Amino acid sequence: MKIILVSDSHGNTSALDKLGKKFGSKADLFIHLGDDSTDAKVLSEEGLRVLKVPGVFETFYTLPEIQVRKLCEYCGKKIVVSHTPQKHSNDLPGLQSPEELVKQANADIVLYGHTHIPKIETDVSGVTWINPGHLKIGDDRGKPMSYAVLDLSEHKFEAKIYRFEDDSLWMKFP
């Protein structure tokens, strides 16, 4: 299963459109990790399968009926999808933190955004945390625009982060 990960597009729908055209039906799923998750509409309008969570600066993040963190399972891997890697001041009272959800679900992978800094790391409990970076126009926090590709199978997974500008490989796991 091929999943394209994006985050923090902040209105840059042209970048999402480019990724939609680049991967198209070669991707099984696009995941938008928030700020602004509504930008992902450009992908769903192309008939692409999209999963999204809102970012902390989206107006509907604090609505009780909106699920801001999701637990998914693909190819036998339990995956937590969250805009933030930890509890945030905009979280509603009683909302489970990403860390709590990871422990409760015995998750294998956490997908998050918010920091605009691309990262792939495995914590001491063996959970792999992936941040695809950002698609905000221009460099942000010293990092260029980037996205990630997560390839899952029943027995393994591989994550790669690419620079958006030239699609060059930036980092990978394993």
C-alpha positions, 0 to 999 in steps of 0.5 A: 500500500502506498500512502502519500503524506502531506502537512501544513499546506497553509493554502498552497493547493497548487502543491497538492494538485501537483502531488495528486497529478504526480502520484494519481492512482499509483497512490492508494491514499493521501493523508493530510495532517492539518493546517489547512486540511481543507486544502486536500479538497483539491485531491478528492476533487481529482477522485483520489482517496483522502484521509485528513485531520485538522490542524490546531489553527483551523477554526473547527479544530475545537469543535467536539464533533470533529475527530482531531486524532485518528487510529487507522490500520493498514496492512496490519500496522496500527497508525495514529494520525494527528496534527501534533505529536503531543497534547496541544493547548488548543485540544479540548479538555479530556482529549487523549494525547497522541502519546496516550493513544499510541500506548492504548492502541499499541500503535506501530506508526505515528503520522504528524505535522505541525512543526514544519520540520521533516523527521523520521524517528523510532522511539525507545518502544519501537514506534516510528514517528513520521513528520512529512514537513510542510507544503507552505510556500517557500522555506519555513523554519529553515526547511524547504517544502517536503512530503513523504511516501509511506509504503506498507506491506504485511511484514514491513514498511518503508518511509521516505521524505522528499524535497518538493522542489525537485523530488530528491530523497531527503531521508528514509527509514529503514 
